């Protein structure tokens, strides 16, 4: 049995003990606030091959262990879907791209009206992937006209960013045959030759793409600085230029791209004490989670508060103030 599996089983066993203690009414297992609701605390993740789902699964284990609650991650279509689930109360927590969250609080884009959501933390930056086979004739985003390229699943933040980038590059989204696949479906379709490429927005490395690169040589199309500037000028100024480092997914040279921050979101009505509990576990567990989810290592108290234009939840504000004391 591997060390990681032993640690995971130990954490699950601890969670089971805590759950039993809660049922029996014995105190002392968990410092959980009394405002926690009965039932399962759902974390709105994303596709099962993405960072959101992986991060959410490990975080659910940590919440269960530390607080004695029942917590689980659920598969979703991504940021837009996650924001709606959190706002409706279907999920307690969710992961969302900063641009999609900005649209949600403003009631624009995919959202007909403002959603009652706030941020608990800025977690890490995500990178826009435009993935093609290494032997593809496609060298640039401007070559996508007339091609079959997934711009992301309906209800995903990927779809939001993909259409904005195409517009900035002056590529008519209607000229691209878009099967609207999630990451798992996109990976399978590229591998079988059913599509010419796909867009994805996620942390480095994204597990599904990393696995694919082990059997199928890949390339990432560059996203130019001018396009990043154009998207920022038109939308929420949530984006920045970045690079995929050499070696990512087996690629020899660095590739320019666009990055967007990722937030942990909660409903505005979530009790302050619950948000403080969530953040306490998140920061206490980051090094453990980072052993399996590299993006977890990027969590920083100094950067976590920068979620503009999405307001920090009052419970989060209290948490970060307490940390400075």
KEKE-3310 file (N, C-alpha, C; in steps of 0.2 Angstrom, whole numbers, plus 5000, padded with zeros to 4 digits):
npx = (5004:5003:5011:5003:4990:4989:4989:4977:4967:4968:4964:4951:4946:4947:4937:4926:4926:4923:4911:4903:4904:4898:4885:4882:4882:4892:4904:4919:4926:4927:4929:4919:4907:4891:4882:4882:4873:4862:4865:4873:4888:4890:4902:4904:4911:4919:4922:4927:4940:4947:4955:4947:4938:4947:4953:4942:4938:4948:4948:4935:4937:4946:4938:4928:4936:4942:4931:4920:4909:4898:4904:4906:4912:4905:4901:4901:4896:4906:4912:4901:4890:4893:4892:4879:4874:4879:4873:4859:4859:4861:4873:4886:4899:4909:4920:4926:4929:4937:4932:4919:4913:4913:4904:4893:4890:4887:4876:4876:4881:4881:4872:4856:4852:4859:4868:4867:4881:4897:4914:4926:4939:4953:4961:4970:4979:4972:4975:4973:4970:4973:4971:4979:4983:5001:5005:4996:4990:4986:4992:4989:4977:4970:4969:4958:4946:4933:4936:4934:4931:4931:4923:4921:4910:4892:4887:4899:4914:4924:4918:4914:4927:4933:4925:4927:4940:4941:4934:4942:4953:4948:4941:4927:4915:4905:4910:4917:4915:4907:4907:4903:4909:4913:4928:4933:4926:4931:4945:4944:4938:4948:4958:4953:4952:4941:4939:4947:4954:4953:4947:4952:4951:4961:4971:4989:4997:4984:4975:4969:4973:4987:4988:4984:4994:5004:5002:4999:5006:5006:5001:5001:4991:4997:4992:4990:4997:4990:4978:4974:4974:4963:4952:4952:4949:4936:4929:4930:4942:4949:4959:4976:4992:5002:5013:5014:5025:5041:5041:5029:5016:5024:5029:5041:5045:5042:5025:5015:5001:4984:4979:4968:4961:4955:4942:4936:4920:4905:4888:4879:4871:4877:4881:4892:4901:4902:4909:4921:4925:4927:4937:4948:4950:4954:4966:4974:4975:4982:4995:4995:4985:4992:5001:4994:4987:4993:4990:4985:4995:4997:4989:4988:4988:4991:4987:4974:4964:4961:4949:4941:4931:4922:4914:4922:4916:4908:4911:4924:4931:4932:4939:4952:4956:4958:4969:4979:4981)
npy = (4994:5011:5026:5038:5032:5026:5037:5044:5034:5034:5047:5046:5037:5044:5054:5046:5042:5055:5058:5048:5052:5064:5059:5052:5062:5066:5077:5087:5082:5090:5107:5113:5126:5130:5134:5126:5117:5103:5087:5084:5093:5100:5102:5111:5105:5102:5095:5078:5075:5087:5100:5107:5097:5087:5095:5098:5086:5082:5092:5090:5078:5083:5093:5084:5076:5086:5093:5084:5084:5078:5078:5081:5081:5086:5082:5094:5106:5116:5133:5143:5135:5131:5143:5145:5134:5136:5149:5145:5137:5124:5119:5121:5126:5132:5131:5144:5153:5170:5179:5174:5174:5188:5192:5185:5192:5204:5202:5199:5193:5176:5177:5181:5190:5198:5187:5180:5179:5177:5179:5167:5165:5169:5157:5152:5155:5151:5144:5147:5135:5130:5117:5106:5092:5087:5085:5093:5104:5116:5131:5143:5153:5160:5151:5143:5144:5136:5124:5109:5112:5111:5122:5122:5115:5118:5131:5132:5140:5140:5141:5154:5161:5156:5161:5174:5176:5171:5182:5193:5189:5190:5180:5173:5165:5158:5152:5141:5124:5119:5107:5107:5101:5094:5093:5080:5073:5081:5077:5064:5065:5072:5063:5052:5058:5065:5078:5094:5101:5109:5120:5124:5129:5129:5124:5121:5106:5101:5087:5078:5082:5081:5067:5063:5068:5060:5049:5054:5066:5083:5100:5118:5131:5148:5163:5179:5194:5206:5202:5198:5211:5216:5209:5212:5225:5226:5218:5212:5216:5206:5197:5192:5192:5177:5163:5146:5135:5129:5112:5109:5097:5090:5099:5107:5121:5137:5144:5158:5163:5166:5171:5168:5172:5161:5158:5153:5151:5156:5157:5172:5172:5162:5157:5167:5160:5148:5150:5154:5142:5134:5141:5140:5126:5125:5132:5126:5113:5114:5111:5097:5094:5098:5088:5080:5088:5100:5113:5117:5121:5134:5143:5157:5168:5181:5184:5179:5188:5196:5198:5206:5210:5204:5203:5200:5188:5192:5183:5178:5190:5192:5181:5183:5195:5191:5183:5191:5196)
npz = (5000:4996:5002:5001:4999:5012:5020:5015:5018:5032:5035:5031:5040:5051:5049:5049:5062:5068:5063:5069:5082:5082:5079:5091:5099:5107:5113:5108:5097:5086:5081:5075:5070:5076:5067:5055:5043:5043:5034:5018:5014:4999:4986:4972:4959:4944:4928:4928:4925:4927:4936:4946:4950:4956:4966:4973:4978:4986:4996:5001:5008:5018:5024:5030:5038:5047:5052:5055:5047:5033:5018:5000:4983:4968:4951:4938:4925:4925:4928:4926:4929:4942:4949:4948:4955:4968:4971:4971:4982:4980:4981:4994:4992:4979:4964:4954:4939:4938:4929:4925:4938:4940:4930:4935:4947:4942:4934:4920:4903:4903:4913:4918:4928:4943:4954:4970:4976:4984:4987:4995:4994:4984:4974:4965:4949:4933:4917:4900:4889:4872:4864:4852:4841:4840:4827:4820:4807:4811:4817:4823:4832:4823:4813:4815:4809:4801:4806:4817:4833:4850:4860:4874:4887:4887:4898:4905:4911:4902:4889:4890:4890:4878:4868:4869:4867:4853:4847:4850:4842:4830:4824:4818:4829:4824:4813:4817:4819:4833:4845:4858:4870:4886:4896:4898:4887:4876:4877:4873:4861:4853:4854:4846:4834:4831:4833:4829:4839:4855:4868:4884:4901:4915:4930:4931:4932:4921:4925:4916:4903:4905:4906:4893:4885:4888:4879:4867:4857:4860:4855:4861:4856:4854:4863:4860:4866:4863:4861:4873:4879:4872:4876:4890:4889:4885:4894:4911:4915:4921:4917:4913:4904:4902:4903:4897:4904:4898:4895:4900:4898:4890:4880:4871:4871:4879:4879:4875:4884:4891:4907:4921:4937:4949:4960:4976:4980:4988:4994:4997:5008:5017:5033:5043:5052:5047:5035:5040:5046:5035:5028:5038:5038:5024:5023:5033:5027:5015:5012:5013:5003:4992:4989:4981:4973:4964:4962:4974:4982:4978:4985:4995:5009:5007:4994:4993:4997:4986:4976:4969:4955:4964:4979:4995:5006:5022:5032:5027:5027:5041:5045:5038:5044:5057:5055:5054:5066)
capx = (5000:5007:5010:4997:4984:4988:4986:4970:4963:4968:4959:4944:4944:4946:4931:4921:4925:4920:4904:4900:4904:4892:4878:4881:4881:4898:4908:4926:4929:4927:4928:4914:4902:4884:4878:4882:4866:4862:4865:4880:4890:4892:4907:4903:4918:4919:4923:4931:4947:4950:4958:4942:4935:4952:4954:4936:4938:4953:4945:4929:4940:4949:4932:4925:4941:4943:4925:4915:4903:4898:4906:4907:4912:4900:4903:4897:4899:4911:4911:4894:4886:4895:4890:4871:4872:4880:4868:4853:4859:4862:4880:4888:4905:4911:4925:4923:4934:4936:4928:4912:4910:4912:4898:4887:4888:4884:4870:4878:4884:4877:4867:4850:4851:4864:4867:4869:4887:4903:4921:4929:4946:4957:4964:4976:4977:4971:4978:4969:4973:4970:4975:4979:4989:5007:5006:4991:4992:4984:4997:4987:4970:4967:4968:4952:4940:4931:4938:4930:4935:4926:4924:4919:4903:4887:4887:4906:4918:4928:4915:4914:4933:4934:4921:4930:4947:4940:4932:4948:4957:4944:4938:4919:4914:4900:4913:4920:4911:4908:4902:4902:4911:4917:4935:4933:4924:4936:4951:4942:4937:4955:4962:4950:4952:4934:4939:4954:4956:4948:4949:4951:4954:4962:4977:4994:4995:4977:4977:4967:4978:4994:4988:4983:5001:5008:5001:4998:5010:5001:5004:4996:4992:4998:4987:4994:4996:4985:4971:4973:4972:4957:4947:4952:4946:4929:4926:4931:4949:4951:4964:4983:4996:5006:5016:5015:5033:5044:5041:5022:5013:5029:5031:5048:5046:5036:5020:5011:4994:4981:4978:4962:4961:4950:4939:4931:4914:4899:4882:4880:4868:4881:4883:4899:4905:4903:4914:4927:4927:4929:4944:4952:4952:4957:4973:4977:4976:4984:5001:4993:4982:4996:5004:4991:4984:4999:4987:4983:5001:4997:4985:4992:4984:4992:4984:4968:4959:4960:4944:4938:4925:4917:4915:4923:4910:4910:4915:4930:4934:4934:4945:4958:4958:4960:4975:4984:4981)
capy = (5000:5017:5031:5042:5029:5025:5044:5045:5030:5037:5053:5044:5034:5050:5057:5041:5043:5061:5057:5044:5056:5068:5055:5050:5068:5067:5083:5086:5079:5095:5114:5115:5130:5127:5136:5121:5114:5095:5085:5084:5099:5099:5106:5111:5105:5102:5088:5073:5075:5093:5102:5108:5091:5084:5099:5098:5079:5082:5097:5087:5074:5087:5095:5078:5074:5091:5096:5079:5084:5075:5083:5078:5085:5084:5084:5100:5109:5121:5139:5146:5130:5131:5149:5145:5129:5139:5154:5142:5133:5117:5118:5125:5129:5130:5134:5148:5158:5176:5183:5171:5177:5195:5192:5183:5198:5210:5200:5200:5187:5170:5177:5186:5194:5196:5181:5182:5175:5181:5175:5166:5166:5168:5151:5151:5157:5146:5145:5146:5130:5129:5111:5103:5087:5090:5085:5097:5110:5122:5134:5149:5153:5162:5145:5139:5145:5130:5118:5107:5114:5112:5129:5120:5113:5124:5132:5132:5146:5139:5143:5161:5164:5154:5165:5181:5176:5171:5188:5197:5187:5192:5174:5172:5159:5154:5149:5136:5119:5118:5101:5109:5095:5095:5091:5072:5072:5084:5073:5057:5066:5073:5056:5048:5062:5068:5086:5097:5104:5111:5125:5122:5134:5126:5125:5117:5103:5098:5080:5074:5084:5078:5060:5063:5070:5054:5044:5058:5072:5089:5107:5123:5137:5154:5168:5185:5200:5211:5199:5199:5218:5218:5206:5216:5232:5225:5215:5214:5217:5200:5193:5194:5188:5173:5158:5139:5134:5123:5105:5107:5093:5088:5104:5109:5128:5140:5146:5163:5162:5171:5168:5171:5170:5156:5159:5148:5155:5154:5161:5178:5170:5158:5160:5169:5155:5142:5152:5154:5135:5132:5144:5137:5120:5126:5134:5121:5107:5116:5107:5090:5093:5100:5082:5077:5093:5105:5120:5119:5124:5141:5147:5162:5172:5188:5185:5176:5193:5200:5195:5211:5214:5200:5205:5195:5186:5195:5178:5178:5196:5191:5176:5186:5200:5187:5180:5197:5198)
capz = (5000:4995:5008:5000:5001:5019:5023:5014:5022:5039:5035:5030:5046:5056:5047:5051:5069:5070:5061:5074:5088:5081:5080:5098:5104:5111:5111:5108:5091:5080:5083:5070:5072:5077:5061:5050:5042:5042:5027:5015:5011:4992:4983:4965:4955:4937:4925:4933:4923:4928:4943:4950:4953:4960:4971:4977:4981:4992:5000:5004:5013:5023:5028:5033:5044:5052:5055:5056:5042:5027:5012:4994:4977:4963:4944:4935:4919:4926:4932:4926:4932:4949:4952:4949:4960:4974:4972:4973:4988:4979:4983:4999:4990:4972:4961:4948:4936:4941:4924:4926:4944:4939:4926:4940:4952:4938:4930:4912:4900:4904:4919:4917:4934:4948:4958:4977:4978:4986:4987:5001:4993:4978:4975:4960:4943:4928:4911:4894:4885:4866:4863:4846:4840:4838:4820:4816:4802:4814:4820:4826:4833:4817:4808:4817:4805:4797:4809:4822:4839:4856:4864:4880:4888:4889:4906:4907:4910:4896:4884:4890:4888:4871:4863:4870:4863:4846:4845:4850:4837:4824:4821:4819:4832:4820:4808:4820:4821:4840:4847:4865:4874:4892:4895:4897:4880:4872:4876:4870:4854:4850:4853:4841:4828:4829:4833:4827:4845:4860:4873:4891:4906:4921:4933:4929:4926:4921:4925:4910:4898:4906:4904:4886:4882:4888:4874:4861:4857:4859:4855:4863:4852:4857:4864:4859:4871:4860:4862:4881:4881:4869:4881:4896:4888:4884:4899:4918:4917:4925:4914:4912:4900:4905:4898:4899:4905:4894:4898:4902:4894:4885:4875:4872:4872:4882:4875:4878:4885:4895:4914:4924:4943:4951:4967:4980:4981:4993:4994:5002:5014:5021:5039:5043:5055:5042:5030:5044:5047:5028:5027:5043:5035:5018:5024:5037:5023:5009:5010:5012:4997:4987:4987:4975:4968:4964:4962:4981:4984:4976:4990:4999:5013:5005:4988:4994:4998:4980:4972:4965:4958:4968:4986:5000:5011:5028:5036:5025:5030:5048:5045:5036:5049:5063:5054:5054:5073)
cpx = (5004:5006:5004:4991:4983:4986:4979:4965:4963:4964:4952:4941:4943:4939:4925:4920:4922:4913:4900:4899:4898:4885:4877:4880:4886:4902:4915:4930:4931:4925:4922:4909:4895:4880:4878:4875:4867:4862:4872:4881:4893:4897:4906:4909:4918:4919:4928:4938:4950:4952:4953:4939:4941:4953:4948:4936:4942:4950:4939:4932:4942:4943:4929:4929:4941:4936:4919:4909:4904:4899:4908:4908:4907:4902:4898:4900:4904:4908:4904:4889:4887:4892:4882:4870:4873:4875:4861:4853:4860:4869:4882:4894:4905:4917:4923:4929:4932:4931:4921:4909:4909:4905:4892:4885:4885:4878:4871:4880:4879:4872:4862:4850:4857:4863:4870:4875:4892:4909:4923:4937:4948:4961:4971:4974:4976:4973:4973:4973:4970:4974:4974:4984:4995:5008:5000:4994:4990:4990:4995:4979:4966:4966:4962:4946:4939:4933:4933:4933:4930:4928:4922:4912:4898:4887:4894:4909:4922:4925:4915:4921:4935:4931:4924:4937:4946:4938:4938:4953:4954:4942:4931:4918:4909:4903:4917:4914:4912:4904:4901:4903:4914:4924:4936:4932:4929:4942:4950:4942:4943:4959:4960:4950:4946:4934:4946:4957:4951:4951:4948:4954:4955:4969:4982:4997:4988:4978:4975:4971:4985:4994:4988:4990:5006:5008:5000:5001:5005:5005:4999:4997:4993:4992:4991:4992:4991:4978:4969:4970:4965:4951:4947:4948:4939:4926:4928:4938:4952:4957:4971:4987:5001:5009:5015:5023:5035:5043:5034:5019:5018:5031:5037:5049:5040:5031:5016:5004:4990:4979:4972:4962:4955:4948:4936:4925:4909:4893:4882:4876:4871:4883:4891:4904:4907:4909:4921:4930:4930:4936:4949:4955:4956:4965:4977:4979:4980:4991:5000:4990:4987:5000:5001:4988:4989:4996:4986:4989:5001:4993:4989:4987:4985:4988:4976:4962:4957:4955:4939:4937:4920:4919:4917:4917:4913:4913:4922:4934:4936:4940:4952:4961:4961:4967:4981:4985:4987)
cpy = (5006:5022:5035:5039:5027:5032:5045:5040:5032:5043:5051:5041:5039:5053:5053:5042:5049:5061:5053:5048:5061:5065:5054:5056:5069:5073:5082:5084:5085:5102:5117:5120:5127:5129:5131:5118:5106:5093:5085:5091:5098:5104:5106:5111:5106:5096:5084:5073:5082:5095:5104:5102:5087:5088:5098:5091:5079:5086:5094:5082:5078:5090:5090:5077:5079:5093:5090:5080:5079:5079:5079:5083:5082:5086:5089:5101:5114:5128:5142:5141:5130:5137:5148:5140:5132:5145:5151:5138:5125:5114:5123:5129:5128:5134:5138:5153:5165:5180:5180:5174:5184:5196:5190:5189:5204:5208:5201:5193:5182:5171:5183:5191:5193:5191:5183:5178:5180:5176:5174:5166:5166:5162:5151:5154:5151:5149:5143:5141:5130:5123:5108:5097:5090:5090:5089:5102:5116:5125:5140:5149:5156:5157:5141:5139:5139:5124:5116:5107:5115:5118:5128:5119:5119:5125:5132:5139:5146:5142:5151:5164:5162:5159:5172:5181:5175:5178:5193:5195:5188:5185:5173:5165:5155:5150:5142:5131:5117:5112:5102:5103:5098:5092:5084:5071:5075:5080:5067:5059:5068:5067:5052:5052:5065:5075:5088:5100:5106:5116:5122:5128:5130:5127:5120:5112:5101:5091:5076:5076:5081:5071:5059:5064:5064:5049:5048:5065:5078:5095:5112:5129:5144:5159:5175:5190:5205:5208:5199:5206:5219:5215:5210:5222:5231:5222:5217:5215:5212:5196:5196:5189:5183:5168:5151:5138:5129:5117:5104:5103:5090:5092:5107:5117:5131:5143:5152:5161:5167:5167:5172:5168:5165:5157:5153:5153:5152:5159:5166:5176:5165:5161:5162:5164:5149:5144:5152:5147:5133:5134:5141:5130:5120:5127:5129:5115:5108:5112:5100:5089:5094:5094:5079:5082:5099:5112:5122:5123:5132:5146:5151:5167:5179:5189:5183:5182:5197:5197:5200:5209:5210:5201:5199:5194:5189:5190:5177:5184:5195:5186:5179:5191:5196:5184:5185:5199:5194)
cpz = (5000:5001:5007:5001:5008:5022:5022:5018:5030:5040:5035:5037:5051:5055:5050:5059:5072:5068:5066:5080:5088:5082:5087:5102:5108:5108:5111:5102:5086:5083:5078:5073:5072:5071:5055:5049:5042:5035:5025:5012:5004:4990:4976:4962:4948:4934:4929:4931:4924:4935:4948:4954:4958:4966:4976:4981:4987:4998:5004:5009:5019:5028:5033:5039:5049:5056:5057:5052:5037:5022:5006:4988:4972:4956:4941:4928:4919:4929:4932:4930:4940:4952:4953:4954:4967:4976:4974:4979:4987:4981:4989:4996:4982:4969:4955:4945:4938:4936:4925:4932:4943:4935:4931:4944:4948:4934:4922:4910:4900:4910:4918:4922:4939:4952:4965:4979:4980:4986:4994:5000:4986:4978:4971:4954:4938:4922:4905:4890:4878:4863:4856:4846:4838:4831:4816:4812:4805:4818:4825:4827:4827:4812:4810:4813:4800:4800:4815:4829:4845:4859:4871:4881:4889:4896:4909:4907:4904:4890:4884:4888:4881:4866:4863:4866:4856:4844:4845:4844:4830:4820:4823:4823:4828:4815:4810:4822:4828:4843:4855:4870:4881:4891:4894:4889:4875:4871:4872:4862:4850:4849:4847:4834:4826:4829:4831:4834:4850:4865:4880:4895:4913:4924:4929:4934:4926:4920:4919:4904:4899:4904:4897:4883:4883:4883:4867:4861:4856:4858:4858:4859:4856:4858:4864:4864:4869:4861:4869:4882:4878:4874:4887:4895:4887:4890:4906:4920:4922:4923:4914:4907:4904:4900:4901:4899:4900:4898:4900:4896:4888:4880:4876:4874:4876:4877:4878:4878:4889:4902:4917:4931:4945:4959:4970:4982:4985:4992:4999:5008:5019:5027:5040:5047:5051:5037:5034:5045:5040:5027:5032:5040:5029:5019:5028:5032:5017:5007:5009:5005:4991:4985:4981:4970:4969:4965:4969:4984:4983:4981:4994:5002:5010:4999:4988:4994:4991:4975:4969:4958:4962:4975:4990:5004:5018:5033:5034:5027:5037:5049:5043:5041:5055:5062:5054:5062:5077)
residu = (UNK:UNK:UNK:UNK:UNK:UNK:UNK:UNK:UNK:UNK:UNK:UNK:UNK:UNK:UNK:UNK:UNK:UNK:UNK:UNK:UNK:UNK:UNK:UNK:UNK:UNK:UNK:UNK:UNK:UNK:UNK:UNK:UNK:UNK:UNK:UNK:UNK:UNK:UNK:UNK:UNK:UNK:UNK:UNK:UNK:UNK:UNK:UNK:UNK:UNK:UNK:UNK:UNK:UNK:UNK:UNK:UNK:UNK:UNK:UNK:UNK:UNK:UNK:UNK:UNK:UNK:UNK:UNK:UNK:UNK:UNK:UNK:UNK:UNK:UNK:UNK:UNK:UNK:UNK:UNK:UNK:UNK:UNK:UNK:UNK:UNK:UNK:UNK:UNK:UNK:UNK:UNK:UNK:UNK:UNK:UNK:UNK:UNK:UNK:UNK:UNK:UNK:UNK:UNK:UNK:UNK:UNK:UNK:UNK:UNK:UNK:UNK:UNK:UNK:UNK:UNK:UNK:UNK:UNK:UNK:UNK:UNK:UNK:UNK:UNK:UNK:UNK:UNK:UNK:UNK:UNK:UNK:UNK:UNK:UNK:UNK:UNK:UNK:UNK:UNK:UNK:UNK:UNK:UNK:UNK:UNK:UNK:UNK:UNK:UNK:UNK:UNK:UNK:UNK:UNK:UNK:UNK:UNK:UNK:UNK:UNK:UNK:UNK:UNK:UNK:UNK:UNK:UNK:UNK:UNK:UNK:UNK:UNK:UNK:UNK:UNK:UNK:UNK:UNK:UNK:UNK:UNK:UNK:UNK:UNK:UNK:UNK:UNK:UNK:UNK:UNK:UNK:UNK:UNK:UNK:UNK:UNK:UNK:UNK:UNK:UNK:UNK:UNK:UNK:UNK:UNK:UNK:UNK:UNK:UNK:UNK:UNK:UNK:UNK:UNK:UNK:UNK:UNK:UNK:UNK:UNK:UNK:UNK:UNK:UNK:UNK:UNK:UNK:UNK:UNK:UNK:UNK:UNK:UNK:UNK:UNK:UNK:UNK:UNK:UNK:UNK:UNK:UNK:UNK:UNK:UNK:UNK:UNK:UNK:UNK:UNK:UNK:UNK:UNK:UNK:UNK:UNK:UNK:UNK:UNK:UNK:UNK:UNK:UNK:UNK:UNK:UNK:UNK:UNK:UNK:UNK:UNK:UNK:UNK:UNK:UNK:UNK:UNK:UNK:UNK:UNK:UNK:UNK:UNK:UNK:UNK:UNK:UNK:UNK:UNK:UNK:UNK:UNK:UNK:UNK:UNK:UNK:UNK:UNK:UNK:UNK:UNK:UNK:UNK:UNK:UNK:UNK:UNK:UNK:UNK:UNK:UNK:UNK:UNK:UNK:UNK:UNK:UNK:UNK:UNK:UNK:UNK:UNK:UNK:UNK)
# end
